[in-house]
Structures are given as C-alpha cells and as structure tokens.
Amino acid sequence: MATPTACLRFTRRVWRSFLDTKGHDTQCFPNLVIHDASPGTVQVSLKVEQSNLNRVGTVHGGLILSLTDTLGSLAVATKGHFMTGVSTDIGTSFVRPAGRLGDTLHAKAILTGMGKSLAYTRVDFTNPAGELVAYGYHTKYIGKSSSHPKNVKFSEDGKDVIEGEDVD
C-alpha cells in the first residue's frame, strides 16, 4: 500500500478534528472514509446505515445536503486550510434515489474556485454502479481562516508540505 500524500494525511487530520468535536458529523456519518485527496479534490465513501434513511427506506436528502456541507469543507482543507471557514450558500439537486441500507455512497468534492475571502465547491454523489444520484454546491467564507497557524502549503501535486508542519 502506498504511503498517503501530505494532502491526504492533512485532509484526514482535519476530518478527525471534525469528529473530535463530537458534534453533527460524529452523529450523522462517523463512518465516512476518505480515500483520496489532492489539492482541490477529495474522494470519500459512506456505507449507508439505518440512521441515514428516510421513511421509505432510501437515503435521506438531508444526509446528502449535510455531506455537501462537510465535503465542501474538506475540499477547502485539501488546499491546506485547517479551519475551513463558514457556509454562506449551499444547495443540492437530487437525480435518483441514493441508496438503501448497506449500500455504499461515493462522493467527489471539487474546489471550483478560491479567492481571498470565498471558496466555491461542487460535490458529486454516485452509487456503486457509478451513476450520478445527486450533486451539490457549497460556498464558504474563508477570509478569517486563511491565516490559521495550523494551515500548510502543499507542493503542486500535494505529495509534500512545503510550508507549515506535516503532522500525521
């Protein structure tokens, strides 16, 4: 198994900090798995549990919207931001049912733009067959988080930290 890149290690560290707060993310999707991260992109999966379902037995739309929020934040983290800002705008479109109990939901979050104060993301959700089931967008205010002391700067490919501390 290949050694994780600095970007992947950092993004996983940010995710652990989300879980350590014992808040919403811990309650809703503690089993989220980050498979890959490179500057501007993060790929994850989530095994669907009973608590993720609506009353007709499919993935609840609120889970998709909540994941859009969290994964947008993690996309910002792939650029070296430990604190990922606050939401200013978020939305999700649902294409087809996203799965049932025991299914695995896949998602890819992309940072589509990032300036000095705002970051823009898109998240695509797919089923195991690779079919698009939903997509979301997320705008974040990052002005105050861009100078956090735990921020890092990655090499262009994300393999190495070139500024800041590379902590596992």
N, C-alpha and C positions, 0 to 999 in steps of 0.2 A: 504494500500500500504506500502510495506517495506521501511525502511529508506535506501537510497543508501549507498553503502560501500564507504570507503575513496577512494579506487581506482577509482570507478565510478565518485565520486564528483571531484576528481583531473583531470581525463581524460576529463570530461565535462568542467572544468575550462581551460584546455589547448585548447580545441576546441573553447571556447569563445574568447580566445586570438587570435586564427587564424581569427575569424570573425571580431574582433575589429580592425584589420589592414585594413579592407575594401578592401582587395586585391582579388586575384584569387578565393579563397574558397568562399568568400562572393558573388562573381559574379556568380559562377558556381553551387554551391549547398548549399545555405544558409539554406535550409530546411532539411539538414541531421539530423537524430535523433540518438543519442547514447542510445541504450537500455541497454547494459550491458558492464561492464569492470571488468576484474580481472587481476592480474599480468600476462602479456604476451598475453592477448586476449582482443579484443574489438569487439562488435557486434552492427551493425547500420542498418538503413533502409533509403531509399530515395524515395519519391514519384516523379515519372518521370514527368517533366514539358516540355513545348514546347521547351525551350532553351536547353534541354538535348538531342534533337532528331537530327538525320541526315536527309538528303533529301528524304529518302524513308520511314520516319516515325518511325524508331526504334531508340533505344538508341545509341548515337554516341560513337564510340570506344574511342574517346578522353576523354569522360567523365569517362569511365572505367579506362583508364590509369591514369587520374588525380586523381580519387578516390584511385587507388592503391598507389599513392604517399602520399596523405593525410592520408589514413588509416594506411599505414605503419608507418607514423609519430605518429599517435595516439596509435599504438601498442607499440611503444617505450615509449610513455607517461605513459602507464599502469605500467611501471617499475619505475615510479617516476621522470622521466625526464621532466622538464617544457620546456626546449629548446630541440628539438628532432633531432638536427643535420642537415646535408645536404645530399642530394642524391648523390650517386656515381654510382648506376646502377639501372635500373628499366625496367620492361617488363611485357607484358600482352598477354595472349592467349585467343582467343575468341572461345567459344564452340558452341553457338547458339545465336540468337537474344536475347538481354537482356530486352526487353520490349518495350511497346508503351506508348503514352501519358496517364497518370493517373495510370499506373501500379506502383507497389511498388517493388523496387530493394532492396534485402537484401545482406549484406556483413559481413563476419567474417574475421578479420585480426589477424594473429598469429605471435608473435615474435618467430622465429625459432632458433635464436642464437644471443647472445650479448656478446661481449668482451669489452676490454678497449677502442677500437677505432672504431669498426664496429658493426652494428646491422643488422640482416637479418630478413625479414618478408615475409609472404605469405598472400595473400588476396583471398578468395573465394567469388564469386558473385553468388547468386541464385535468381530465380524467386519465386513468391508466392507459386508455387507448390513444391518448394524445389529442383528444377533441377539446376544443375550447368550450368551457362551461360558464365562464364569467370573466369579466375584466373590470379593473377599477383604476381610478386616478387619485392622486393624493398630492396636495400642495402643502408645503411646510415652511414656516418661518424659521430660518436658521441664523439670523443675524447675531443673536447673543451666544449661540452655541459654537460659532466658528472659531472662537479663541479659547476653548476649554483646554485646561492643562493636560488632559489625557488624550487629546487629539494627536493623530500621527499623519505623516505623509508617506504614501507608498511610491515605489517605482512605478513606472507606467503600466507594467504588466501585473502589478500587485504582489509580486513574489517577495519583495523585500520592503522593510521600513527604511526610509531614507532620512526621516526627521521624526523625533519622538521616541518613546520607549516601546520596543517589541516585547510584549508580555504574553505568555501563553494563558 
